[in-house]
């Protein structure tokens, strides 16, 4: 039996100060920003840092897995089961090198697109049918240096570019839980196409 009006919002990243403010950790950055708007903080729990927020009649469980990116599915599968949240009520936020810096792409479902964290989530939850937000981090690297690029820190110029998209990503969480994924897609995919 699934819980009604409950959502699992997952920001992907790597734990540890050395990964703070890196491109690969944009999922952490977005949920941190979102939670700060409600004056909430995260606390460590099983496989992740967790906090809870209520918006109108919706309960949001926010998760930052501490399993490291490539094992993100361990945390997501655990909290889905524990909180009785269906795949359709999950929203996973993560980085994407195939999108320009700051561009958002929201989808109802899909594959991993070469993202190891998403591959692990799909494998351990046994479904691709969950909403997700891909946040563009650009592809300014030689193919052999992708790992160094995604684990690199944002430049000052990049931080200025992503400031508004991070706010939009936070707003898309509210839109998704209050009005549905279709509404979030219509509102934020088009908005961000205009920016780039």
C-alpha positions in Angstrom: 0.0 0.0 0.0 1.5 3.3 -1.1 1.4 6.5 0.9 -0.8 9.3 -0.6 0.5 12.8 -1.2 4.1 11.8 -0.3 7.1 12.5 -2.5 10.7 11.5 -2.4 12.9 14.3 -3.7 16.5 13.0 -4.4 19.5 15.2 -5.1 22.5 13.2 -6.4 26.1 13.9 -5.4 29.1 12.6 -3.5 29.5 13.1 0.3 32.6 14.8 1.7 34.0 18.3 1.7 36.3 17.5 -1.2 33.2 17.2 -3.5 31.5 20.4 -2.3 30.7 22.9 -5.1 31.7 20.4 -7.8 29.6 20.0 -11.0 28.7 16.4 -10.2 27.1 17.6 -6.9 24.6 19.9 -8.5 21.8 17.6 -7.2 23.0 18.2 -3.6 23.3 22.0 -4.3 19.7 22.2 -5.5 18.1 20.3 -2.6 20.3 22.2 -0.1 19.0 25.5 -1.6 15.4 24.2 -1.6 15.6 23.1 2.0 17.1 26.4 3.1 14.0 28.2 1.8 12.0 26.4 4.5 14.7 26.9 7.2 15.2 23.2 7.5 18.4 21.2 7.7 19.4 17.6 6.9 20.3 15.0 9.4 22.1 11.7 8.7 20.0 8.6 8.5 20.2 5.2 6.7 22.2 5.6 3.5 21.7 9.3 3.3 21.0 12.7 4.7 17.2 13.3 5.2 14.8 16.1 6.0 11.1 16.5 5.7 9.0 19.4 4.5 5.2 19.9 4.1 3.8 22.0 1.3 0.0 22.4 1.6 -1.2 18.8 2.0 2.0 17.3 0.4 4.7 15.6 2.4 8.2 15.8 0.9 11.0 13.5 2.0 14.3 15.0 0.8 17.2 12.7 0.4 20.9 13.2 -0.3 22.5 9.7 -0.7 25.8 9.3 1.2 26.6 6.0 -0.6 28.6 7.9 -3.2 27.2 8.6 -6.7 27.6 5.2 -8.2 25.6 3.5 -5.5 22.8 6.0 -5.2 20.2 3.3 -5.9 20.9 1.8 -2.5 19.6 4.9 -0.7 16.7 5.5 -3.2 15.4 2.0 -3.1 15.6 1.9 0.7 13.7 5.2 1.3 11.1 4.3 -1.4 10.3 1.1 0.4 10.5 2.6 3.9 8.2 5.6 3.1 6.0 3.6 0.8 6.5 6.0 -2.1 5.7 4.9 -5.6 8.1 5.5 -8.5 5.8 8.1 -10.0 6.2 10.2 -6.8 10.0 10.3 -7.0 11.9 13.3 -8.4 15.7 12.7 -9.0 17.9 15.7 -9.7 21.3 15.2 -11.2 24.0 16.6 -13.5 24.1 16.1 -17.3 27.1 16.8 -19.5 25.0 16.7 -22.7 23.1 19.9 -21.8 24.6 23.4 -21.8 25.4 24.9 -18.4 22.3 25.9 -16.5 19.8 24.2 -18.9 17.1 22.2 -17.3 15.4 19.1 -18.7 12.5 17.5 -16.8 11.2 14.1 -17.9 8.6 11.7 -16.6 10.8 8.6 -17.2 13.7 7.4 -19.3 17.1 5.7 -19.3 20.3 6.6 -17.5 21.9 8.4 -20.4 25.4 7.2 -19.3 25.0 8.6 -15.8 26.3 6.1 -13.3 24.2 7.2 -10.4 21.0 7.0 -12.5 22.1 3.5 -13.8 22.3 2.3 -10.2 19.0 3.8 -9.3 17.3 2.1 -12.3 19.0 -1.2 -11.5 18.1 -1.3 -7.8 14.5 0.1 -8.0 13.9 -2.0 -11.1 12.1 0.8 -13.0 12.9 3.6 -15.3 9.4 5.1 -14.8 10.2 7.9 -12.4 10.4 11.7 -12.9 13.8 13.3 -13.1 15.4 16.7 -13.6 18.7 16.9 -15.6 20.8 20.0 -14.9 23.2 20.9 -17.6 26.8 21.2 -16.6 28.2 21.6 -20.1 30.8 19.5 -22.0 33.9 21.7 -22.0 36.4 18.8 -21.7 38.3 16.4 -23.9 36.7 12.9 -23.9 39.5 11.4 -21.8 39.0 14.1 -19.1 35.3 13.8 -18.4 35.8 12.4 -14.9 38.1 15.4 -14.0 35.6 17.8 -15.5 32.5 16.6 -13.6 34.4 16.3 -10.4 35.9 19.8 -10.9 34.7 22.9 -9.1 32.4 25.5 -10.7 34.2 28.6 -11.9 33.0 32.0 -10.7 31.6 32.6 -14.2 29.7 29.3 -14.0 28.3 30.1 -10.6 26.8 33.3 -12.0 25.2 31.4 -14.9 23.7 28.7 -12.7 22.3 31.0 -10.0 18.9 31.5 -11.7 18.6 27.9 -13.0 19.2 26.6 -9.4 16.3 28.7 -8.3 14.2 27.4 -11.2 15.1 23.9 -10.3 13.8 24.5 -6.7 10.6 26.0 -8.1 10.2 23.0 -10.3 10.1 20.8 -7.2 7.1 22.7 -5.9 5.5 22.7 -9.3 5.9 18.9 -9.6 4.4 18.1 -6.2 1.5 20.7 -6.4 0.6 20.6 -10.1 2.1 17.5 -11.5 5.1 16.5 -13.7 3.5 17.6 -16.9 3.0 21.1 -15.6 6.6 21.2 -14.4 7.9 20.0 -17.8 5.8 22.6 -19.7 6.8 25.5 -17.4 10.5 24.8 -16.9 11.8 23.0 -20.0 10.6 25.9 -22.2 11.8 28.6 -19.9 15.3 27.3 -19.9 15.4 26.8 -23.6 15.0 30.6 -23.9 18.0 31.2 -21.6 20.6 29.3 -23.6 
